[in-house]
Amino acid sequence: MLETIVVVIHLLMALGLVVLVLLQQGKGADAGASFGAGASATVFGSQGSATFLSRFTAILAAVFFITSLGLAFFAKEKANELSGAGLPDPAVLEQKQEVPAVSDVPVLEEQKPKADAASDVPPAEGQ
């Protein structure tokens, strides 16, 4: 239940971060000022929109990182539960008897090589 809530918050923060980053103008992007002659500064105060959007982006980023750490904690707990579930140790599995790789491949009837002159495969050395 708690993990589901953290995942939902994590996804909402990720989408919010994408939207806020796309809304912000770069430091050198003053093309908008040429259309309104700096009128955008009156909407968000004398400092412009950068302060408000930057702070809100920083808050969303902090929440995103906190939910990331929470999801990592949940993943670690699930891994610990699986290791205690009685599953065999991978080191033990690697030490089992080596079986030839061809034992699991179906074997066709042996085909005898034809000794006619029309064969395009040259005979092996020593034959």
N, C-alpha and C positions, 0 to 999 in steps of 0.2 A: 504494500500500500504506500509506504513512505518512498520507496524507490520509484514508483510510478509518478508520484507528485514531483520528485526531483527531476525526473526525465522530462515531464511536461514543462516545468519551469526552465530547464536547460534549453529546450527547443524554442520556447518563447524568447528567451534572452538572445539566442543565436539569431533568430529572425529580426529581433529589435536592433541588434548590433549591425546587421547588414543594412537595414533601412536607414539607420542613423548615419552610418558611414557614407552611404550613397547620397544622403541629403546635404552633407557638409561640403563646403567649398574648400579647395586647397588654399594655402597661404598666398599663392601667386595668382589665384583666379579672381581677378577684379573685373571680369567682363560684365558682371551683373551691375556694377556701379555705373557703367556707362549708360545703361538704359534708364536708371532711376536717379542717377547722380548722388548715390549714397543714401537713398531713401530707405533702404532696408535696415539701416541702423536705428531708425525711429521705431520700428516694430519691437525689437528686443532690447531697447535701451541704447545708451550712447556707445556702449562697447560692441554692439552688433550681435549677431546670432552665434558667433563662435563660442562665447563663454557658456551660454546656456546649453547648446548642443554638445559641446566638449565635456561639460560636467555630467550631463545625462549619459553620454556614451561611456564615460569612465565608471559611472555607477553600474550600468548594465554589464560592462566588462568585468567588474569585480564580482558581481553576482554570477556571471557565467563561469568564472574561474572557481568560485566556491562550489557551484553545482558540479563542476568537473571533478573536483577533489572528492565530493560526496559520491559521485558515481564510481570513482576509482576505489573508494572504501567499500562500496557495495560489491564490486567485482572481486575484491580481495576476500571478502567474507564468503562469497559463493565458492571461490576456489578452495578455501579452507574447508568448507562443508563437503565438497566433492572429494578432497583428499582423505577425509575421515570417513568416507562412505564405504570403505573396504575395497576400493579399486586397487589392482595390483600396481606395484612400483614399476615405473618404466625401465629402471636399471635391471630388474629381474626379467622383464620381457625380452631384453636384448640378449640375455645369456642363454636363451633356449637353444635347443639343438639346431644346428644349421642343416637345412633341407635343401637339396639341389633345386635350383630354380625351375628345372624342367619337370619336376614331379607334379606340378599343378597344371601343366600344359598337356592337352590331349595328344596322344601319340598316334600318328597315322601308320598304316602298314608300311613296312620298309620297302623302298623302291630301289630296285637294282638299276645301276646305270647301264644304259644301252651302249653297246660297243659298235654302233654303226658309224660310217664315215660322215653321215649328215649332221652329226652332233657339232654344235658350235662351241662347246666347252672343251678346251684342250685337256689331255690327260695329265694327271699330277706326276711330279717327278718320281722316278723309280718304278713306273708301271710299264 
